[in-house]
């Protein structure tokens, strides 16, 4: 089971990726992915398309989403896997989490205008599939297209992180709410890419202990933004806290993503793969 090529973290153009759910499924299949999940930000409208495409291609599928959470002054992402996509509480919670993105985006555009970058809101909207899901990534693509920056990494570094002209803090879901929406819908909650958060050791310990207290059960160990040292570190963290381990590229776009779908190392043998907790929720080809 450890060697299963599972990619349980990716994004389509329903949120901030550039490929349709169907095209993303085809790319995952071409890269040898055997078990896939589409985890669009705070949104489930691509799930049936992703599932149907995956199954038609012969891949197994887990439902997924990535929920934005505010914790200790940071935005933390919690992946949900294997849940009922029709669960009322989950859908209502995601709708509430999505609200406010448009106002935030307008404030971001105003900040960029103050440093001489005009038309950023309208420019970012050209990259948005669902206007309610406008995000920093859409602004980053506009600034690259406009020649302001050479790539999206430069955009985030210069304009879209805390203390920069286009950064606007947003209050997302509470950690306990996000985990309860996922588990209440029959899924497993996963702390996504933990090395990305700028937590002190004390704050990170608080994140993991509170996550577990609310019913969280896994942490993403293998992911596109983790170095090999960080993969090893969070493998140890999974063991320390008794969590299962997840594996996902966090793929967004062929031209932007650091890691290709399905290209991560296998999980170390001493870790419990998260898909072992979800055997009865995996949808398999006929």
NUVEX-648459 format. One record per residue: x, z, y of N, C-alpha, C, O in turn; residue in one letter. Coordinates in steps of 0.001 Angstrom, whole numbers. Each point is the difference from the previous one (the first is absolute). Layout:
N
     neast       nup    nnorth    caeast      caup   canorth     ceast       cup    cnorth     oeast       oup    onorth   type
         X         Z         Y         X         Z         Y         X         Z         Y         X         Z         Y      A
...
END
This chain:
286
     neast       nup    nnorth    caeast      caup   canorth     ceast       cup    cnorth     oeast       oup    onorth   type
       826         0     -1220      -826         0      1220       859         0      1269      -413      -532      1030      X
      1636      1143     -1107       855        60      1172       399     -1400       485       121      -248      1199      X
        80      -662     -2167       489     -1332       346     -1122      -955       427       267     -1155       335      X
     -1507      1626      -345     -1109      -830       444       241      -457      1433       292       820       870      X
      -410     -2108      -620       184      -501      1357     -1296       207       780      -843      -891        98      X
       716      2089       447     -1171       380       791       368       -32      1469      1028       550       395      X
     -1854     -1186       416       180        28      1450     -1300       512       596     -1001      -713        61      X
      1039      1968       377     -1221       706       391       -49       296      1500      -586       991       434      X
      1219     -1879       350       -38       159      1456       295     -1351       639      1142      -458         8      X
     -2180      -173       526       159     -1287       674     -1178      -219       934     -1042       643      -128      X
      1228     -1576      1085      -994      -199      1055      -332     -1468       179       884      -856       -19      X
     -2160       573       191      -471     -1363       253      -356      -157      1475       157       931       790      X
      -635     -2111      -432      -415      -219      1390     -1320       680       339      -472       -98      1133      X
      -124       781     -2095     -1147       857       314       447      1149       902      -769       450       850      X
      2013        34     -1026       531       991       935      1165      -612       766      -235      -766       934      X
      1490      1072     -1291      1118      -492       814       993      -845      -784      1143      -157       429      X
     -1558      -395     -1575       806      -993      -681      -312     -1388       547      -838      -152       889      X
      1516      -856     -1424      -240     -1362       474      -630      -896     -1058      -450     -1100       323      X
       405      1543     -1586      -575      -801     -1071     -1403       490      -335      -295      1188       133      X
      -559     -2089      -563     -1324       400      -473       144       820     -1278      1041       -62      -653      X
     -2067       827       283        75       710     -1285       273      -939     -1176       725       359      -927      X
     -1301     -1553       966       194      -962     -1086      1449      -482       -48       601       -66     -1072      X
       -45      -268      2230      1381      -476        46       972      1110      -376      1025      -252      -633      X
     -1347      1465      1020       858      1141      -359       -23       221     -1507      1038       277      -600      X
     -2206      -397       -14       -97       117     -1455       844     -1073      -686       710       279      -966      X
      -794     -1489      1468       790     -1090      -587      1490       269       132       765      -272      -925      X
      -350       801      2060      1421       299       206       457      1125      -930      1079       -74      -588      X
     -1906      1115       459       339      1098      -907       140      -504     -1430       942       363      -706      X
     -1869     -1187       291        44      -555     -1362      1252      -842      -199       651        89     -1041      X
      -311      -908      2035      1190      -848       -95      1282       826       -78      1004      -460      -544      X
     -1036      1674      1087      1165       881       -27        26       901     -1233       854       880      -107      X
     -1781     -1096      -817        26       747     -1250      -692      1343        25       194       810      -907      X
     -1001      -555      1929      -719      1271        75     -1078        29     -1090      -764      -954      -147      X
       708      2035      -604      -982       145     -1076     -1174       881       401     -1116      -189      -482      X
      1369      1157      1371     -1045       898       504       137        37      1510      1051       359       530      X
     -2130      -736       166        67      -167      1450     -1099       787       687     -1065       234      -571      X
      1339       175      1814     -1018       606       865       172      -532      1405      1115       -39       519      X
     -2205      -371       101       -27      -321      1418      -369      1279       743     -1015       627      -300      X
      1847      -241      1277      -212      1275       699       -80      -223      1506       820       521       756      X
     -1807     -1293      -327      -154      -256      1432      -287      1305       746      -602       926      -543      X
      1051      -877      1810      -129      1216       805     -1465       320       296      -700      -780       646      X
       253      1931     -1124     -1299       561       387     -1153      -980      -211      -978        20       748      X
      1090      -871     -1757      -963     -1091      -153      -106      -421     -1464       999       -56      -717      X
     -2238      -240       283      -254      -387     -1392      -597     -1394      -135      -310      -417     -1116      X
       138      -315      2207      -752     -1247       -92       726     -1101      -766      -622      -997      -369      X
      1908      1150       123       709      -992      -806        73       334     -1471       578      -758      -778      X
     -1162      1895       375       204       486     -1369      -576      -922     -1073       682      -307      -978      X
     -1891      -126      1142      -597      -835     -1053       718     -1333      -128       202      -496     -1109      X
       188       -92      2252       740     -1252       -42      1342       191      -711       409      -837      -805      X
       266      1941      1110      1291       269      -635      -161       227     -1498       752      -550      -805      X
     -1739      1363       438      -244       280     -1419      -342     -1267      -767       569      -261     -1060      X
     -1491      -520      1589      -425     -1211      -707      1162      -972      -164       151      -617     -1054      X
       668       480      2087      1146      -905       -82      1021       512     -1005       538      -773      -792      X
      -272      2068       821       966       576      -933      -437      -206     -1446       786      -449      -834      X
     -2027       774       543      -488      -113     -1369        -1     -1451      -469       313      -281     -1157      X
      -667      -645      2058         0     -1414      -368      1399      -506      -326       167      -928      -791      X
       843      1552      1411      1388      -392      -238       621       710     -1200      1115      -324      -410      X
     -1844      1299      -154       520       741     -1147       700      1294       349       618       620      -866      X
      -701      -196      2123       575      1289       395     -1037      1106      -135     -1196      -242       163      X
      1648      1442      -458      -869      1169        69       -59       470      1456       891      -297       795      X
     -1953      1035      -458      -224       336      1401      -468      1436       168      -775       518      -804      X
      1271       125      1882      -493      1293       450      -489      -140      1434       691      -586       834      X
     -1865      1113      -538      -463        11      1380       966       825       838       644       922      -501      X
      -551     -1268      1797       946       718       845      -337       -59      1470      -726      -885       452      X
      1261      1838       290       -38        12      1458      1135       885       479       558       780      -771      X
      -217      -903      2053      1007       864       624      -645       641      1213      -340      -681       967      X
       175      1996     -1023      -726       720      1040       981       612       991       980       634      -389      X
     -1256      -833      1673       827       562      1068      -418      1448       247     -1179       299       194      X
      2172       593      -206      -235      1439       118       903       560      1099      1155      -408       118      X
     -1663      1324       673       822       726       968       402      1329      -611      -849       773      -443      X
      2171      -507       422       493      1252      -576      1269       425       740       981      -743        40      X
     -1006      1915       532      1172       593       666       617      -958      1017      1221      -125        89      X
     -2085      -551       678       483      -876      1050       464     -1364      -450       504      -774       813      X
      -658       458     -2084       410     -1297      -549     -1213      -717      -587      -974       633      -407      X
      1048     -1951       369      -973      -779      -760       531      -167     -1416      1062      -586      -210      X
     -1799      1098      -744       367       -54     -1419      -991      -920      -698     -1180       -28       350      X
      1654      -717     -1329      -883      -895      -753      -214       542     -1407       945       357      -704      X
     -2208      -308       320      -385       451     -1333      -643     -1171      -727     -1049      -495       412      X
      1670        60     -1479      -584     -1056      -822     -1047       595      -934       192      1078      -563      X
     -1282     -1784       412      -997       339     -1009       -10     -1089     -1054        14     -1186       332      X
       -37      1570     -1590        38      -960     -1107     -1082       325     -1019      -249      1167      -303      X
      -390     -2202      -222      -897       164     -1126     -1333       640       308      -608       597      -889      X
       134      -698      2105     -1259       628       400     -1161      -985      -130       195     -1196      -218      X
     -1395      1728       355     -1225      -808        41      -135      -582      1406      -180       749       960      X
       264     -2070      -828       -23      -620      1327     -1356       139       686       -98      -216      1208      X
      -941       568     -1947     -1333       155       589      -318      1444       359     -1118       295       423      X
      2079       609      -582      -262      1406       288      -363       180      1477       728      -442       888      X
     -1863      1095      -644      -529       111      1364       897       830       904       261      -393      1137      X
       215      1537     -1624       822       867       848      1322      -660       361       462       117      1134      X
       151      -811     -2089      1248      -697       280      -217     -1080      1056       777      -100       950      X
     -1814      -702     -1105      -259     -1069       955      -308       545      1393       438      -567      1001      X
     -1180      1653      -937      -303       604      1300      1258       566       645       195      -127      1209      X
       652       748     -2013      1245       552       525       928     -1077       534       617       168      1051      X
      -521     -1271     -1773       850     -1098       463      -555      -614      1287       762      -358       899      X
     -2074       239      -813      -609      -532      1225       322       893      1191       300      -495      1087      X
      -360      1795     -1284       319       931      1078      1475       -96       391       340        98      1179      X
       531      -289     -2166      1431      -113       269       315     -1272       777       880        -3       861      X
     -1597     -1076     -1166       234     -1266       711      -440        59      1455       557      -707       840      X
     -1539      1531      -531      -550        27      1351      1076       432       999       821       868      -298      X
      -833     -1458      1436       969       351      1029      1214      -906        45       797        95       932      X
      -630      -987     -1930      1174      -882        19       -21      -963      1188      1045      -284       584      X
     -2225      -216      -226       -74      -976      1089       390       644      1325       768      -580       768      X
     -1289      1772      -494       355       695      1240      1498       297        35       647      -169      1034      X
      -103       610     -2156      1440       255       -80       792     -1278       282      1000        31       717      X
     -1451     -1160     -1287       703     -1264       202       -14      -411      1472       990      -527       508      X
     -2099       766       169       -67      -335      1421       968       863       813       601      -472       965      X
      -457      1727     -1359       953       878       668      1441      -445      -274       853        73       884      X
      -588      -529     -2104      1327      -530      -322       321     -1214       860      1102      -124       534      X
     -2087      -775      -406       201     -1201       812       267       361      1462       820      -640       658      X
     -1509      1664      -152       216       431      1382      1425       518       180       635      -262      1022      X
      -140       991     -2007      1372       489        67      1014     -1133       -14      1003        48       713      X
     -1260     -1059     -1519       890     -1155       -51       -53      -797      1301      1017      -520       460      X
     -2214       431       131      -143      -721      1267       834       656      1098       524      -688       876      X
      -401      1998      -919       772       723      1013      1490      -337       -47       714       210       981      X
      -242      -732     -2117      1411      -403       -95       127     -1522       -34      1015      -541      -437      X
     -2069      -143       909        96     -1426       209      -470      -883     -1134       212     -1212        39      X
      -851      1792     -1058      -495      -798     -1121     -1513      -119       142      -739       923      -344      X
       288     -2058       849     -1421      -195       265      -702      -631     -1197       624      -673      -820      X
     -1942       904       733      -826      -657     -1016       226       474     -1413      -300      -725      -948      X
       825      1935       782       346       457     -1347     -1231       265      -858        12      -268     -1201      X
     -1073       791      1808     -1196       276      -802      -577     -1299      -546      -278      -100     -1195      X
        96      -892      2054      -550     -1282      -442       939      -673      -997      -444      -615      -969      X
      1744       739      1218       970      -589      -917       -24       646     -1362        53      -690     -1018      X
      -134      2025       986       -54       711     -1284     -1267      -340      -762        15      -110     -1226      X
     -1117       -56      1955     -1274      -293      -658        26     -1323      -757      -793      -191      -922      X
      1673      -713      1284        88     -1266      -720       473       180     -1443      -207      -872      -844      X
       836      1998       576       523       253     -1341      -911       904      -826       323       342     -1138      X
     -1442        38      1704      -869      1003      -632     -1113      -676      -783      -719      -845       535      X
       575      1219     -1811     -1130      -499      -771     -1269       755       327     -1059      -601       181      X
      1163      1920      -104     -1127       870       331       334       717      1294       906       834         1      X
     -1604     -1119      1127       348       607      1290        48      1522       -28       728       610       783      X
     -1489         5     -1669        -4      1463       -82      1293       548      -577       230      1209        42      X
       627     -2086      -587      1232       444      -651      1246      -430       758      1081       -71      -584      X
     -1213      -218      1880      1177      -372       773      1028      1131       -37      -346      1177       108      X
      1623     -1558      -264      1047      1002      -210      1273      -403       737        75     -1071       602      X
       917      1946      -660      1295      -287       621       637     -1253      -588       689      -734       707      X
      -914       483     -1994       591     -1173      -640      -488     -1283       658       773      -948       141      X
     -2029       898       261      -532     -1191       655       653      -210      1371       284     -1132       389      X
       -49      2221       334       736      -108      1262      1424      -482      -252       527      -818       754      X
        92      1328     -1818      1374      -393      -303        98     -1498      -258       948      -643       450      X
     -1907        86     -1162        30     -1437      -279      -152      -812      1298       643     -1036       167      X
     -1488      1508       736      -166      -693      1270      1304        22       801       382     -1016       581      X
       302      2160      -544      1232        93       782      1120      -858      -592       855      -496       734      X
      -858       323     -2040       971      -908      -615      -351     -1446       353       867      -777       399      X
     -2145       423      -550      -448     -1363       323       301      -332      1460       333     -1142       317      X
      -447      2121       567       212      -224      1433      1480       -56       375       338      -329      1138      X
       539       647     -2078      1428       -24       278       535      1257       647      1161        42       408      X
     -2000       993      -307       453      1251       596      1026       668      -903       975       580       480      X
     -1196      -662     -1796       908       579      -992       261     -1024     -1104      -761      -952      -171      X
      1838      1159      -567       364      -958     -1044      -734       253     -1307      -205      -934      -776      X
      -193      2166       515      -746       312     -1219      -832      1251       232       130       668      1026      X
      -984      -363     -1991      -924      1132       176       731      1336         2      -469       951       625      X
      1607      -855     -1308       748      1261        14       492       308      1406       -26      1153       431      X
       481     -2193       295       430       202      1381     -1171       418       883       163       841       884      X
     -1333     -1414     -1111     -1176       358       789      -295      1490      -135      -176       699       998      X
       123      -223     -2233      -308      1415      -203      1059       882       663      -326      1005       632      X
      1580     -1383      -779      1096       810       552       -67        81      1521       259      1055       579      X
      -607     -2169        71        56       -55      1467     -1319       361       683        -6       475      1136      X
     -1121      -705     -1838     -1277       100       709     -1083       854      -661      -871       503       710      X
       881      -315     -2015     -1194       509      -669       183      1318      -737      -867       391      -780      X
      1973       297      1011       172      1331      -578       -81      1051      1103        40      -335      1185      X
      -152      1583     -1567      -219      1088       947      1028       -28      1123      1202      -105      -240      X
     -1696       201      1464       871       -13      1160       239     -1378       581       636      -127      1046      X
     -1137      -916     -1709       171     -1371       463     -1273      -486       706     -1063       597      -170      X
      1162     -1685       968     -1126      -385       888     -1315      -309      -696     -1062       248       569      X
      1103      -787     -1794     -1242      -396      -655      -522       995     -1024      -907      -317      -769      X
      1478      1526       753      -434       989      -996     -1146       836       553        74       528      1110      X
     -1126      -419     -1899     -1131       863       350      -334       829     -1232      -292      -547     -1064      X
       336      1853      1208      -324       878     -1120     -1493       -98      -319      -834      -145       893      X
       524       227     -2173     -1401       -56      -413      -259      1112     -1002       836       271      -863      X
     -1978       367       972      -373      1059      -932      -695      -634     -1181     -1084      -565       142      X
      1706       655     -1318      -548      -613     -1210      -769      1032      -816      -400      1037       529      X
       194     -1311     -1790      -722       915      -884       827      1261      -258      1223        -4       147      X
     -1897      1066      -529       691      1204      -453       461      -196     -1440      -652      -694      -780      X
      1781      1309       435       559      -162     -1335     -1008       388     -1082      -202      -741      -962      X
      -424      1894      1124      -946       467     -1010     -1184      -929      -158      -489      -204     -1112      X
        22      -363      2218     -1122      -937       -78       392     -1252      -766      -733      -442      -885      X
      1891      -135      1218       426     -1231      -665       140       199     -1503      -458      -829      -786      X
      1084      1916       394       185       263     -1431     -1346       218      -684      -222      -480     -1112      X
      -667      1201      1776     -1307       268      -619      -840     -1262      -116      -745      -149      -969      X
       843      -775      1940      -731     -1266      -119       468      -762     -1243      -808      -549      -749      X
      2119       527       548       566      -743     -1131      -376       650     -1324      -497      -671      -904      X
       733      1968       787      -261       679     -1273     -1494        84      -275      -426       -70     -1153      X
      -380       222      2217     -1439        31      -181      -555     -1312      -524     -1061       -34      -622      X
      1789     -1052       879      -403     -1320      -480       650      -339     -1345       -51     -1143      -455      X
       665      2156      -175       573      -190     -1328      1416      -535       -20       494      -390     -1058      X
       175       362      2212      1341      -559        72      1088      1048        48      -261      1200       -91      X
      1500     -1678       238      1182       844       125       611      -226      1373       176     -1141       426      X
       150      2238       274       624       -72      1316      1514        49      -139       541       765      -799      X
       141     -1602      1599      1451      -174       -75       585        97      1412      -506      -650       914      X
      1553      1443      -721       720       -19      1272       843     -1273        30       893      -175      -829      X
     -1179      -716      1786       719     -1270        89      1325       170       731       113       821       910      X
       884     -1596     -1311      1346       -83       597       418      1269       762       136       -44      1222      X
        68      1161     -1911       252      1274       681      1269        31       844        92       798       933      X
       888     -1646     -1237      1242        33       781      -183      -520      1420       870       207       847      X
     -1972      -871      -577      -219      -567      1334      -402      1044      1033        77      -269      1198      X
      -498      1442     -1624      -507       985       945      1146       852       529       910       372      -740      X
      -971       -70      2029      1082       745       653      -285      1500       -39      -112       655      1036      X
         0      -136     -2235      -318      1407      -176      1260       828      -215       973      -459      -598      X
     -1015      1678      1094      1006       984      -389      -253       385     -1455     -1087      -258      -516      X
      2068       872      -161      -249       449     -1378     -1215       919      -101      -735       -54      -986      X
       518       896      1992     -1138       914       -35     -1316      -767        96      -944       287      -737      X
       880     -1272      1651     -1228      -778       159      -270      -866     -1231     -1151      -160      -407      X
      2200      -393      -181      -201      -807     -1197      -504       859     -1159      -872      -420      -761      X
      1425      1623       635      -484       917     -1041     -1480       315       232      -788        56      -944      X
       425       147      2204     -1407       277       318      -879     -1190      -360     -1098       179      -527      X
      1568     -1390       806      -767     -1194      -354      -274       -37     -1498     -1143      -188      -419      X
      2175       367      -382      -179       -92     -1451      -867      1129      -536      -856      -240      -852      X
      1055      1464      1329      -792      1120      -521     -1465      -135       404      -887       264      -812      X
       619      -670      2051     -1393      -180       418      -647     -1174      -726     -1164        71      -395      X
      1917     -1142       222      -490     -1166      -740      -445       409     -1406     -1081      -382      -447      X
      1901      1147      -233      -326       451     -1359     -1193       955        23      -878       -75      -860      X
       850       969      1843     -1111       957        89     -1341      -710       165     -1027       495      -465      X
      1035     -1649      1124     -1232      -765       198      -345      -894     -1189     -1068      -611       -23      X
      1965       528      -970      -278      -816     -1185       851     -1248      -132      -242      -811      -895      X
      1245       631      1771       909     -1139      -119       837       110     -1267       348      1098      -434      X
       -26     -2259      -160       614        44     -1322      1238      -867      -163       602        22     -1073      X
      -186      -791      2091      1124      -918      -202       735      -256      1306      -526       243      1086      X
      1758      -741     -1214       812      -379      1140       631     -1364      -294       375      -288     -1136      X
      -265      -537      2165       633     -1303      -157      1519       200       -17       590       427       992      X
        23      -736     -2109      1447       151      -168       707     -1326       246       952       -71       777      X
     -1422      -972     -1439       562     -1336       179      -858      -770       991     -1155      -318      -284      X
      1726        17      1454      -737      -747      1014       982      -758       873      1184       332        45      X
     -1673     -1345       648       881      -920       688       879       613      1061      1086      -520       259      X
     -1506      1606       367       777       605      1078       931      1106      -471       706       584       821      X
      -679      -273     -2119       874      1049      -511      1340      -569      -441        58     -1013      -696      X
      1014      1671      1105      1328      -311      -527       123       553     -1414      -869       746      -452      X
      1930     -1103      -240       188       534     -1350       143      1516        33      -471       689      -905      X
      1116      -169      1942       131      1460       115     -1357       648       217      -279      1065      -552      X
      -568     -1705      1354     -1337       541       240      -875      -109     -1237      -826       878      -251      X
       991     -1932      -517      -713      -104     -1272       364      1172      -910      -869       615      -619      X
      2160      -319       549       448      1122      -841      -529      1331       537      -436       864      -760      X
       485      -722      2083      -453      1256       607     -1460       264      -293      -366      1113      -378      X
      -488     -2139       549     -1430       239      -189      -402       -16     -1472     -1086       457      -356      X
      1961      -983      -495      -193       214     -1425       153      1479      -334      -783       560      -768      X
      1796        62      1352       191      1443      -186     -1147       787       616      -438      1004      -563      X
       -51     -1454      1716     -1130       676       642     -1238       -59      -891      -736       980      -113      X
       509     -2132      -519     -1143      -122      -908        95      1015     -1120      -993       635      -357      X
      2182      -481      -195       191       977     -1084      -201      1417       519      -669       814      -635      X
      1256      -526      1797       -99      1341       578     -1448       420       210      -357      1146      -272      X
      -483     -2064       754     -1381       340       324      -989      -356     -1107     -1204       204       156      X
      1698      -727     -1257      -889      -345     -1104      -904     -1176       297     -1143       -43      -453      X
      1654      -918      1218      -791     -1162       386       351     -1217      -853      1132      -136      -464      X
     -2089      -725       267       279     -1304      -597       707      -868      1034       -11       305      1193      X
       626     -1393     -1662       767      -881       873      -662     -1365        82      -485      -532      -999      X
       472       -32      2218      -560     -1329       189      1089      -993       392      1102       376       398      X
     -1446     -1652      -523       936     -1103       248      -760     -1104       723      -991      -512      -522      X
      1445       135      1727      -681     -1043       743       883      -560      1098       678       750       702      X
      -687     -2060      -553       908      -661       935      -353       230      1466       881       -88       855      X
     -2141       381      -538      -503        35      1374       151     -1385       631       351      -128      1173      X
      -623      -900     -1970       149     -1383       454     -1086      -349      1009     -1180       284      -211      X
      1608      -919      1334      -932      -443      1036        27     -1505       219     -1039      -617       233      X
      2223        29      -309       130     -1398       391      1279      -601      -568      1023       683       -54      X
     -1055     -1938      -367      1223      -637      -504      1135       -21      1018      1171        58      -373      X
     -1515      -140      1661      1040       -72      1018       441      1325       564       946        45       787      X
     -1601      1041     -1163       281      1289       628       421      1094      -972       778       879       371      X
     -1264      -911     -1587       166      1144      -895      1418        88      -557       623     -1013      -319      X
      -135      2232       212      1348       244      -507        89      -217     -1508      1049      -376      -523      X
     -2143       613      -156         3       -37     -1463     -1121      -897      -491     -1135       100       467      X
      1453      -972     -1403      -978      -905      -584      -927       774      -946       390      1020      -570      X
     -1605     -1514       415      -923       566      -983       670        63     -1375       621      -966      -444      X
      -755      2106      -215       484       135     -1367      1500        89      -163       480       -12     -1134      X
       301       102      2228      1458       -92       -88       707      1350        -2      1230        36       -40      X
     -1951      1059        80       619      1323        38       567       397     -1363      -438      -523     -1025      X
      1410      1447      1003       467       535     -1282     -1126       733      -737      -964       460       612      X
      1104      -365     -1908      -968       766      -797       109      1481       342      1044       471       451      X
     -2129       248      -671        44      1451       185       920       629     -1040         7      -435     -1152      X
       768      1445      1532       823       710      -985      -852       580     -1131     -1137       419       217      X
      1695      -401     -1405      -758       393     -1191      -527      1411        10      -976       295      -689      X
      1594       592      1454      -463      1402        -8     -1171       248       932      -525      1113        52      X
       103     -2142       692     -1147       143       884     -1275      -458      -694        30      -868      -873      X
     -1150      1461      1271     -1305      -419      -516      -576     -1082       893      -314       289      1155      X
       156     -1527     -1627      -571     -1054       839     -1437       331       392      -770       507      -816      X
       414      -791      2054     -1346       321       464     -1049      -727      -819     -1112       503      -161      X
      1445     -1681      -362     -1014      -743      -759      -361       681     -1308     -1027      -321      -597      X
      1857      1265       135      -382       769     -1184     -1188       915       297      -763       342      -903      X
       608        54      2167     -1140       834       397     -1265      -822       185     -1086       555       171      X
      1222     -1871      -206     -1106      -885       367      -361      -991     -1097      -584     -1050       270      X
       931      1385     -1499      -218      -953     -1083     -1454      -438      -118      -278     -1157      -314      X
      -646      2071       563     -1414      -356      -133      -546      -706      1229     -1153      -430         2      X
      1979       301      1062      -439      -672      1222       632     -1378       173      -389      -752       894      X
      1360       414     -1740       642     -1306        86      -972     -1066      -481      -564       108     -1088      X
       374     -1124      1892      -854     -1125      -379       884     -1093      -607       973      -441       613      X
     -1326        19     -1815       858      -919      -750      -700     -1348      -190     -1230       -67       -18      X
      2017     -1007      -122      -601     -1328      -204      -832       -23     -1262       294       723      -952      X
     -1323     -1541       930      -872      -127     -1173       767      -630     -1162      -561      -191     -1079      X
END
